[in-house]
């Protein structure tokens, strides 16, 4: 299984970007998919996640991006997007998408890096002031 992230770039503060992540390879149904980010010298940080639980879909966000970022996607197609509006310099990082397949995670676990079974290669987002 491979996750391919795309859509990063160099923008100015206040601009928007849309990141996309698509899975390929072995067929699977994700129980959750998420975006994390990692700035230089910092640990990988949870940004947003979608969790599929039966017929219910939950969306969860890092507090500092709530209201600016919107996650969307499908666990049938195993794709997720991240619409990022009103970008700030502190959003600068490499953004990674991840997928949880082996377990059905509880909401509080979605922020845990080790929970994710598959990761994309990362896409750079740079926001200038």
C-alpha positions in Angstrom: 0.0 0.0 0.0 1.3 3.5 -0.9 -0.1 6.8 0.1 0.7 9.7 -2.3 0.4 13.2 -1.0 0.3 16.3 -3.2 -0.7 19.9 -3.3 2.0 21.6 -1.2 3.7 24.8 -2.3 5.0 28.3 -1.4 2.3 30.8 -0.6 1.8 34.1 1.3 0.1 34.5 4.6 -3.7 34.6 4.1 -3.6 32.4 1.0 -5.1 29.0 0.6 -3.8 25.5 -0.5 -5.5 22.2 -1.0 -3.6 19.0 -0.2 -4.7 15.6 -1.5 -3.8 12.1 -0.5 -4.6 8.9 -2.4 -3.9 5.3 -1.7 -2.8 2.7 -4.2 -1.7 -0.9 -4.0 -3.5 -3.5 -2.0 -7.2 -3.0 -1.5 -8.2 -1.9 2.0 -10.8 0.1 3.8 -9.4 2.7 6.1 -11.0 3.2 9.5 -9.3 6.6 9.8 -7.2 8.8 7.7 -5.4 11.9 8.9 -3.0 14.7 8.1 0.0 15.4 10.3 2.8 18.0 9.9 6.4 18.3 10.9 8.3 21.5 11.1 12.1 21.5 11.2 13.4 20.4 14.6 9.9 19.5 15.9 8.0 16.3 16.3 5.3 15.2 13.9 2.0 17.0 14.9 -1.6 16.0 14.4 -3.5 18.4 12.2 -6.8 16.8 11.2 -8.5 13.4 10.8 -11.5 11.6 9.5 -12.8 8.5 11.3 -15.3 6.2 9.8 -17.4 4.2 12.4 -20.2 2.3 10.8 -22.4 4.9 9.1 -20.9 7.7 11.1 -18.1 10.0 10.0 -16.2 12.2 12.4 -13.9 15.0 11.7 -11.3 16.2 14.2 -8.9 19.1 14.2 -5.9 20.6 16.0 -7.3 23.6 17.8 -5.0 26.1 16.0 -6.3 25.0 12.6 -10.0 24.6 13.5 -12.1 27.0 11.4 -9.3 27.5 8.8 -8.7 23.9 7.7 -11.3 21.4 6.4 -10.7 17.7 5.9 -12.8 15.7 3.5 -12.5 12.3 1.9 -13.7 8.7 1.4 -12.8 5.4 2.9 -14.2 3.7 -0.1 -11.7 5.3 -2.4 -9.2 5.9 0.5 -8.6 9.5 -0.3 -8.5 12.5 1.8 -8.1 16.2 1.1 -7.2 19.1 3.3 -8.4 22.5 2.4 -6.3 25.1 4.1 -7.5 28.7 4.2 -6.0 31.8 5.8 -2.6 30.2 6.0 -0.2 31.5 8.6 3.7 31.3 8.7 3.3 28.9 11.7 1.6 26.4 9.3 4.9 25.9 7.5 5.9 22.3 7.6 6.0 19.0 5.7 2.5 17.6 5.7 2.0 13.8 5.8 -1.1 11.8 5.3 -1.7 8.6 7.2 -4.2 5.7 7.3 -5.4 3.4 10.1 -6.4 0.0 8.8 -5.8 -2.7 11.4 -7.9 -1.2 14.3 -10.9 0.9 14.8 -9.4 3.9 16.7 -11.1 5.8 19.4 -11.2 9.6 18.9 -8.5 10.3 21.5 -6.1 8.0 19.7 -6.2 9.8 16.4 -3.5 12.1 17.4 -1.0 9.3 18.0 1.6 8.8 15.3 2.2 5.1 16.1 -1.5 4.3 15.5 -1.2 4.8 11.7 -0.3 1.8 9.5 0.6 3.6 6.4 2.1 7.0 5.6 2.6 9.1 2.6 5.9 10.7 1.6 5.1 14.2 2.7 4.5 17.4 0.8 6.1 20.8 1.7 3.9 23.7 2.7 5.7 27.0 3.1 3.9 30.2 4.2 5.7 33.5 4.0 4.8 36.5 6.1 
